[in-house]
Amino acid sequence: MAGMRMTVIGTGYLGATHAACMAELGHEVLGIDVDQAKIDALKAGKVPFFEPGLPEVLERNIANGRLRFTTDYKEAAEFANVHFIGVGTPQQRGSYAADTTYVEAAVDSLAPHLQGDHVIFGKSTVPVGTAQALQERANKLIGDNATLEIAWNPEFLREGYAVNDTITPDRIVLGVRSTNSTESRAEEIAREVYATPLADSTPFIVTDLQTAELVKVSANAFLATKISFINAVSEVCEIVGADVTQLADAIGHDERIGRKFLGAGLGFGGGCLPKDIRAFMARAGELGADQALTFLREVDAINMRRRERVVDLSREILGSLIGRRITVLGAAFKPNSDDVRDSPALAVAGQLNLAGASVRVYDPEAMDNARRVFPTLDYADSLDDALADAELVILATEWDEFRQLDPEHAGQLVESKTLIDARNVLPVPTWHSAGWELHALGRSL
């Protein structure tokens, strides 16, 4: 089957990934962004962020002609009748609510140029009700010789696995304004867009617009709750001397619970979970359903408390933090990413620095982004450089490079063999036998 033509508006993490992967599935794709520098980089085959596998997909599809980029919305309107919106919805300054300015701007920029029949699929994570508001907005902008239907097709990307999650998704959700095929073309078009994964029996769930908008934030709220639950239990484990990792193993065997996302430690961060649960709470308040989601405030509070606990534990180990040499391994919010948005690792490093410690940070991919956020920290050139003369080491992001670190070699570099495993991922007996003093959250080591 021949591929379709489509545009992807926004070429940040979500948009660039979606554009490249749609081309990989055989479609002709035009990526649009107002940022000329970003467009120039992508045209040159350079991904402006770290995502395993994406550079190869990008380069391959630029070379074969299926993927191009532009800043011209008029060109986009003429290129295709199917459009995806993948712009950011950051947290509003001074509020928990999501900022939908960029989504609105995408519709405002595209709609006046349209002729003929068009469908926009929103992929951005938005407050419930946004799609309907955008439809009303678009209806005022399109000319008499055009129609535009807005549908919602939420993304479920995991940073570090985004290429696989786009090409072989575990489910596809589509929200449409009407399930009556005479009123909506979105389902028919979406089935053609995703023909390859649908042929592999990927579940395809068609809902109303509101349900589709709620799916992503509900999923993230559940995952955040699961993480904060085990971290709350880890606080109790620390007091009574229990082992939260063994506890998680034990309850994880219950198929109703499962072991995934029961990793006690420093907690969650990034550009999705913290922002999305806060936006979910804010939107519920606007709708008069704020009591339904008040528990998410405690989920957020437990998560933030984990960062404070690592700083407090460092103080307990070292006494005064002033002038003490501390190495933080990790700056990205999770491994296989260079994303430092709301990163627990970087937050801990920053708090230790503000408390007077001499903090050195190393991360395999996130150093440049970290420097922009915390320019006052000391950034090491290598793992060995980071460990040199450290009085305390904190494993804050569970990169394989850190998990596989040789404790004998590391012990020859540091001044004191003292380490906080803030992710509970190191083989404790191996480190103990090498003479290290280990500390962790929710465990007595």
N, C-alpha and C positions, 0 to 999 in steps of 0.2 A: 504494500500500500504506500502511495506517495505521501510524503510529509506535508504538513500544513505550514502556512505562514503565520507568524505571531510576533508580537512585541512583548518585551519585558521592561516595565518602567521602574527605574531604580536599579543601580548596579553595585549596591553594597553587598554584604554577606549573602543575604537571601536572594536578591535579584541576580547577581552575577552567577551564583550557583545554579539557579533555576534556568537562566538563559543558556548557559553552557550545557546543562544536562538535557534540556529540551532539544538542542541541536544534536546532542549525542543520540537521542531517540529518533533522529531522522527529520526533524522539522527545520524550516528556515526561520531564523530568529534574528530580530533586531533589538538590541539593548539600548535603552534611552536613559540619560542622566543629565542633570543640569551642571554637573561638575566636570568641566573640560579636562582637568588633569586626570581624573579617574577614567574617563573615556579614552584618553590618549594612552594610558597605561594598558588598558584592556585591549585596545587595538594592536598594541605591540606584544600581546600575549602574556602580559604580566598581571598576576593576581595580586591586588593590593592588601591581601591578608593571607594568613596561613591556613590552608585547608588541604589535607592529604588527598592526592589524586586529582584535584581540580585543575592545576596548571596544565597537566597532560590533556585533559578533556578540552580545556579552553583552546590550547594551541592546535589540537587536532581539528577542531571544528572551524576555527578561523582559517586554517590552511585549506580545508575542503570547501570553503565558501558558504557553509550553512550558518555562520555566525558573524554578525557585524554589529557595530556600535555607533551611536550618533547622539547629538544633543538637540536635534531638530524634531520637534513634535509634529510638525506638518509632514515631514518625511515618514514618521511613524504612522500617522493616520492614513497615509496613502499606501503604505507597505502591506498592511494586514487589517483584517476585520476582527481578529482575536487578540486581546491585550491582557497581560498580567500586571498587577501592581504589587511590587515587592519592596516598597520603601519602608523606612523605619517609623516606629511609633514610640518614641522615647517617653520617659516619665516627665510630666510637666514640671517646670521649675516652681518650687514652693508648693507642690501638690502631689498627691498619690496618683492622680488621673493620668491617662495616656494622652499624649499630644498627637492628634490626628491631622495636624497641619500639612504634613508632607503627602498624606493620602489625598486630602482635599485638593492640594496643589496639582497632583498628578491628573485628577479628573478635570480640573479647571484648565489645564494646559492642553489636554488632548481633545476634549469634547467639542470645542468650537471648530476644529479642523475636520471633523468626521463627515463623510458622505456615505450613504448606503447603510446597511445593517451591521452593527458591531456588538460585541459582547466583551465586557471587562470581567476578568476573574480576579478578585482580591485575594492576595495571599498573606498580606500583612496581618499581624495580630491586633485586632481593634476592639473597642468596647461594643457590647451588643447594642444594635440600633444604628450602627454606622453605615451599613450597606444601604438601608432604606433612606437614610439622610443623604447619602451620596447619589442615590437614584433621583431623588427630588432635586438635588443640586444640578445634576447632569441634564435633567429634562428641561431646565431653563437655559442651558448653554448650547444645546445642539440645534442645528438648523432644521428647516422644514423637510429637507431631503435626506434626513438621517434618522436612524433609530439606535438606541443604546440600551442594552440590558446589563445590569450589574448583578453578578453572582459572587458567592464567596467560597473560596477553595483553600482553607487554612493549610499552612505548612507545618510539618512535624519533624523538622531537621534537628539532628544532634550534631553539635560542632565536633569536628573530627571524623564524622561519618556522613557528612551531608551529601556527597555524591551518590553513595549507595542508597541513602534514604530517599533521594529524588528519583533515581532510575528504577529502583526496586522498593517502593514504599510498602509499609506494612498495612496501610489502608489509605483510601482516597475519600475525602469528605467533600461534598458539594452542596452548598446552600443556594436555593433558587427562589425567585419571587413567587413562583407558582409551579405546582407539579403538573399542570395542564400543558401538554406539549404545544398546543396552539398559542399559548401565551408566553412560553419560555423555550428558547433554543439552546439554553446553556448546557443542559444534560447531554443532548446529542453531540454538541461540540466538544464537551469535556471527554466524552467516551472516545472520540476520535483523537484528541490530544494524548490521552493516556492509553491508547490502544495496546501498546506493548506490555505494560504492567498488567492491564486487565486481562490480556491473553494468558497471563501466568496466574490467574485466579486471585489477584489482589482484591480484597473486599472494597466495594464501591457503595458508599452510603450517601443517599440523596435526602436532604432535609430542607426545612425552611431556612431563610436567611439567619434568623435569630439563633437557631440551634447551631448552625455552622460557626457563627461568630463565638459562641460559648464553648465549643469543643476544645479549642487550643488552651484557653485560659483555665478551663476546668481540669484538663490533663496536667498542666503545669502546677496548678494549685494542689492537686492530689499528690504529685511527686514531691513537691516542697513539703507537704504535710508529712509524708512518709519519712523524709530525711530528718525533719525536725522532731518527729516522734522518737526515732532511735537516738537522736542527740539529747532529747529530754531524759530518756532512760539512762543514757550514759552519765548524766549528772548524778543520778541516784547510784549508779554502779561505782562511781568514784568515791562516794561517801561510805558505802558499805564494803568496798573492796571486791566487788564482782567484776567480771570480764564482759564488756559489752559486745565484743566480737564473737565470743562463744554464744552469748545470748541471742545475737542476730542469726547465727548459724542455726540455732535450735528452733527459733520461731519461723525462720525462713523455709524450713522443710514443710511447713503447712502450706499447701497449694493455694489456700485462700489469701495468704500473706505474701509468700515469695521472698527470695533473698535480695533481689535487685533493689537498689536505692535504700538499703538498710546499712550502708557503710557509715558508721559513726565517725565523727572527726570534726574538721574545721567548718563544715557546712557548705551551702550552695552559694553561687554567685553568678556572674555573667550578665548578659543583656536581656535575658528572658525571664527566668523564674522570679527574681526579686521584683522586677518591673511589673510582670504580669499579675502576681498575686496582689500587689498594691493597687494596680489599675482595676482589678476585679472587685476589690473592696470599695474603691471609690465609685465605680459604676453602680454597684449594689446600693450604696448610699443614695445616689442620685435617683434611683428607681424606687426608693422607699423600702428596700429589702436589706438594709445594712445589718440587721441582727442575724441574718442567715449566714453571714460570712465573718462575724466578729472573731471566730477562732483563728482566722488567718493572721490577725494581729499578733497572736501568741506564736504562731508558726514563724513569723518574721522576727519576733523578739528572741526566740530560742536560737534562731540562726545567727543573729548578730551577737548573741552572748557567747557563742563558740569562739569568736575572734578575741573577745575580751579575755576568755579563759586561757587562751594560749599566751597572751601577754602576761596575765597574772601568774601562770605556771612558770614562765621565764623568770619572773621576779622572785618566785619562791626558790627556784634553783640557784640563781645568781646573787640573790640579795638585791642590792641596788643595781639598777640597769645603767646608771650613768657611766659612760666610757667603756662599757663592756662590749667585746667584739662578738657580734651575733651574725651568723650566716643564715639567710632564708633561701631555701631551695624551692624555687617556683615563683612566678609572677602572674602567669595566666590563671584564669579562674578554674581551668580544668586542663588535663593533658591533651595533646594533639590540637592545640589551639594557640593563637597569639592574642586572644581577646582578654583584656585586663579590666573590662567593665565590671564594677562591683566585685572585684576579685578578692576573696578572703585572704589569699597569700599576700597580696600587695597591701591590703588593709593592715594586716599584722605587722608587716615590715615598716609601714608608715607610723603605726602607733608606737612600736619599739623605738623608732628613731626620735619621735616626739618626746618619749620618756627619757631620752638622753643616751641611748645605746648607739654604738657605732655599727651600723647595719650594712651588710654586704649581700647583694641579691644576685642570683643566677637563674636563668630560665633558658631552655634550648631555643625558644622561638619568640618570646614576648618582650625581649629587652628594649627594643625601640619604643614600643607602645608604653612600657612601664616608665621609661625615662620621661616621656611626655607628661605622665600623670604625677610622678614623684621624682622630679629632677634632682632633689637633694640627697637621694640615696646613693650608695656606692654600688656600682654595677660591675661584677666580675667578668673577665674575658672568657673564662672557662670554669668547669666544675672544680678542677684542682685549685685554680686561683681563688675561687669562692671559699673553699675549705681552709685555705692557708691561715694558720694562727687563730682559728675560731675558738672562742671559749664555749659557745653553744651553737649547735646546728638545729635548724627547724625544717623538717620536710613538710612543705605546705602545699605543693601541687604534685600529684602522684605520677609524674612522668616515668616511663620505663627506665630512663637513664638514672634516675634517683632510686627506684625500686631495686635495680640491679647493682647498685653501688657496692664495691668491695669494701667491707668494714676494716679489713687489715690495711689496705691502701689508704683509706680515708683517715685511719687512726694515725698514720705517719705524717699527715698534713696539719691536723688540728692541734691546738694547744691543750684542749681538754676534750676527752672522749665522752661528750655529753650531748644527747640528741633528743629532741621532741619529735616523735612520729605523729604529726597532726592529722595524718590520713589513715593510720592504722594499717599500713601495707607492708611493713618490713618484717622479715623472718627474725623474730626476737631471739631464738637460741643462737643463731649465727652471729648476731651482733653482740650478744652477751659473751660468747666464747672469745670474741676478739677484744674483750675488755671494755666495752662501751656501757655507759649508764643510760638506759632508755626510759623515756617518759612518754605517755600517750593519754588521750582523752578517753575516759571511761574504762581504764584498765590499770591494774597494779602490776608493773613489770619488774 
